[in-house]
């Protein structure tokens, strides 16, 4: 669901733009698209004939960012953007699949989006009850509720340790 009332402020935007220094005609990759805040400002600077490629694991983020970026592009815009449902770790394969062999800049703002934490239906919320899901990409894998109810104690402890860096993994898995 796309909500138009979200006021999203990208982190360290001025610094990101200073370091990336996007210019017309360049190709820039945003490996962690999120809501498109960084990408919108980058796309504006790539006009008239640049290209932005955005990746995100969360299909809802892609849908929301598409609306923002389309507004920046406008009806007659020649600036181009491609949004891809993928993990940033797959950026090389994504670029190859869309025929891009060179980029001028790359941004990776790695972390959990506030929209994922704030939406109790996603299963990350600390404040509001919701299903225990915790998947960045709800179309892949099993929700956390299924895992905690089906994995054995040793498998749970390994998951807590490897995926969450939890030092008390064995103790927690035993509970």
C-alpha positions as CSV (number, residue, x, y, z in Angstrom):
1,X,0.0,0.0,0.0
2,X,1.4,3.4,-1.0
3,X,0.9,6.2,1.5
4,X,1.4,9.7,0.3
5,X,1.4,11.3,3.7
6,X,4.8,9.9,4.8
7,X,7.4,12.6,5.5
8,X,10.6,10.9,4.9
9,X,13.9,12.6,5.5
10,X,16.9,10.8,4.1
11,X,19.9,10.4,6.5
12,X,22.9,12.7,5.8
13,X,21.5,13.8,2.4
14,X,23.7,16.8,2.0
15,X,26.8,14.8,2.8
16,X,25.8,12.0,0.4
17,X,25.2,14.4,-2.4
18,X,28.6,16.1,-1.7
19,X,30.5,12.8,-1.8
20,X,28.6,11.3,-4.8
21,X,28.5,14.5,-6.6
22,X,25.9,13.3,-9.2
23,X,25.9,15.1,-12.5
24,X,23.8,15.1,-15.7
25,X,24.4,12.1,-17.8
26,X,25.9,9.9,-15.1
27,X,24.7,6.5,-13.9
28,X,24.3,6.1,-10.2
29,X,23.2,3.0,-8.2
30,X,21.3,3.2,-5.0
31,X,21.8,-0.2,-3.5
32,X,19.3,0.4,-0.7
33,X,16.5,2.4,-2.3
34,X,14.2,2.6,0.7
35,X,11.5,5.2,0.2
36,X,13.6,7.0,-2.5
37,X,14.7,10.0,-0.5
38,X,18.3,9.9,-1.5
39,X,17.4,8.6,-5.0
40,X,15.0,11.5,-5.6
41,X,17.7,14.1,-4.9
42,X,20.2,12.1,-7.0
43,X,17.8,11.7,-9.9
44,X,17.2,15.5,-9.9
45,X,20.9,16.1,-10.4
46,X,21.2,13.5,-13.1
47,X,18.8,15.4,-15.4
48,X,18.4,15.6,-18.3
49,X,19.9,12.4,-19.5
50,X,21.3,10.4,-16.6
51,X,20.2,7.1,-15.1
52,X,19.5,5.9,-11.6
53,X,19.3,2.3,-10.7
54,X,17.7,1.4,-7.3
55,X,17.6,-1.9,-5.5
56,X,15.6,-2.9,-2.5
57,X,14.5,-6.2,-0.9
58,X,11.2,-4.7,0.2
59,X,8.6,-4.6,-2.6
60,X,6.5,-2.0,-0.7
61,X,9.5,0.3,-0.6
62,X,10.0,-0.1,-4.3
63,X,6.3,0.8,-5.0
64,X,6.5,3.9,-2.7
65,X,9.8,5.1,-4.2
66,X,8.5,4.7,-7.7
67,X,5.8,7.3,-7.0
68,X,8.5,9.7,-5.6
69,X,10.9,9.2,-8.5
70,X,8.2,9.5,-11.1
71,X,7.4,12.9,-9.7
72,X,11.0,14.0,-10.0
73,X,11.3,12.6,-13.5
74,X,8.1,14.3,-14.8
75,X,6.2,13.5,-17.9
76,X,8.7,14.7,-20.5
77,X,11.8,13.7,-18.6
78,X,14.6,11.9,-20.4
79,X,16.3,11.0,-17.1
80,X,15.8,7.3,-16.5
81,X,15.4,5.1,-13.5
82,X,15.2,1.4,-13.0
83,X,13.9,-0.1,-9.8
84,X,14.8,-3.7,-9.1
85,X,13.5,-6.1,-6.4
86,X,16.9,-7.5,-5.2
87,X,19.4,-7.6,-2.4
88,X,22.3,-5.1,-2.6
89,X,24.6,-8.1,-2.5
90,X,23.4,-9.0,-6.0
91,X,24.2,-5.6,-7.5
92,X,26.8,-7.0,-9.9
93,X,24.3,-9.5,-11.3
94,X,21.5,-6.9,-11.4
95,X,23.7,-4.5,-13.4
96,X,24.7,-7.2,-15.8
97,X,21.1,-8.3,-16.3
98,X,20.0,-4.7,-17.3
99,X,23.0,-4.2,-19.6
100,X,25.0,-1.8,-17.4
101,X,28.8,-2.4,-17.4
102,X,29.9,0.8,-15.7
103,X,28.5,3.2,-13.1
104,X,29.7,6.6,-11.9
105,X,28.7,6.2,-8.3
106,X,27.1,3.8,-5.8
107,X,25.3,4.4,-2.5
108,X,24.5,1.8,0.1
109,X,22.6,3.2,3.2
110,X,22.5,-0.2,5.0
111,X,20.0,-0.7,7.8
112,X,16.4,-1.3,8.6
113,X,13.9,1.3,7.3
114,X,11.8,3.1,9.8
115,X,8.8,2.1,7.8
116,X,9.5,-1.5,8.5
117,X,9.9,-0.9,12.2
118,X,6.9,1.4,12.5
119,X,4.5,-1.0,10.6
120,X,3.4,-3.7,13.2
121,X,2.3,-6.0,10.3
122,X,6.0,-6.4,9.3
123,X,6.9,-8.0,12.6
124,X,9.8,-5.6,13.5
125,X,7.9,-3.2,15.7
126,X,9.0,-2.7,19.3
127,X,6.0,-0.7,20.3
128,X,2.9,-2.2,18.7
129,X,1.7,-5.8,18.6
130,X,1.7,-7.6,15.3
131,X,2.7,-11.0,13.8
132,X,6.2,-12.1,14.3
133,X,7.4,-11.9,10.7
134,X,10.7,-10.0,10.5
135,X,11.4,-10.5,6.8
136,X,12.9,-7.7,4.8
137,X,11.3,-9.3,1.8
138,X,8.0,-10.8,2.8
139,X,7.9,-12.8,-0.5
140,X,10.9,-14.9,0.5
141,X,11.5,-17.5,3.2
142,X,9.4,-18.3,6.3
143,X,8.2,-15.7,8.9
144,X,10.1,-15.7,12.2
145,X,7.0,-17.1,14.0
146,X,7.3,-20.3,11.9
147,X,11.0,-20.6,12.6
148,X,10.8,-20.2,16.3
149,X,8.1,-22.8,16.5
150,X,9.8,-25.4,14.2
151,X,13.5,-25.1,14.6
152,X,15.3,-27.2,17.2
153,X,17.2,-25.5,20.1
154,X,20.6,-25.8,18.5
155,X,19.3,-24.4,15.2
156,X,17.7,-21.5,17.0
157,X,20.8,-20.8,18.9
158,X,22.9,-20.8,15.7
159,X,20.4,-18.5,14.0
160,X,20.4,-16.0,17.0
161,X,24.2,-16.1,17.1
162,X,24.9,-15.9,13.3
163,X,22.1,-13.6,12.2
164,X,21.7,-11.5,15.3
165,X,25.1,-11.5,16.9
166,X,23.3,-12.5,20.1
167,X,25.9,-13.5,22.7
168,X,23.3,-15.3,24.9
169,X,22.0,-17.3,21.9
170,X,22.1,-20.7,23.6
171,X,20.3,-19.4,26.7
172,X,17.6,-17.6,24.7
173,X,17.1,-20.7,22.5
174,X,16.5,-22.8,25.6
175,X,13.6,-20.6,26.7
